[in-house]
Amino acid sequence: MEELAREQPGFLGVESARRGDGFGITVSYWTDEAAIGAWKQNVEHVVAQKRGRREWYSDYTVRVARVERSYGLTRRTPGWPL
């Protein structure tokens, strides 16, 4: 799905993380609500959503949110303590 999402107008990026117990989160970023709506209705994405509900997920949550600000620090020095 990520490859397909990258081809959609308004796609900005995606981040994903998963714990050892299987719990995971995926965040996709879009330019605006119209782009999000178009992705939600993409035919291949709809098929994947249905398959996910049927085969992969016992539960899930979708959140649509606006990022107002994002900043951080990256230390690329080996051994830098976090």
C-alpha positions, 0 to 999 in steps of 0.5 A: 500500500505504501508504494500505491500511496506514494503515487497518489496526489497529495501524499507527503510521506509515511512513518511506521513502528511495530513492537515485538508483541505485534502492536504497531502504528503507521502514520501517513501524511497528506497535503490536505483533507481532499487528498486524504479522502481520495486515498480513502476511496482509492479502489485498491486501498478499499480492497486492502482495507476490507482484507485487513478487517477480515484477515489481519486485524482484530481491532484498529483505530484511525485518527485524522489529525493536523500536524501544527508543528514538528521538530526534533534533534538527531545525533548521528554520533556513535554512542550518543546517549538518548 
